[in-house]
């Protein structure tokens, strides 16, 4: 079964987690975050721009680190995927 991006209803907006986008399109999450941050002005013009930190990678020895991720609307997601033709080619 193909991977899907979970879509969340946020009032009048539909948003996705940047980690899901990275997974489905085979993009390194850090690479996607860097692209988001590099193009922050354009992202803000496309809609509300927000990030969160949450549980990310769990280390074998226990514990974990907080992982930064973004909530993206449809336009922001499509914009990011058109920036780099290498996204999803792996």
PyMOL commands that set and color helices and strands:
alter all, ss='L'
color gray80, all
select helices_A, chain A and resi 18-24+29-38+40-45+74-83
alter helices_A, ss='H'
color red, helices_A
select strands_A, chain A and resi 7-10+13-17+50-58+64-73
alter strands_A, ss='S'
color yellow, strands_A
deselect
rebuild
show_as cartoon
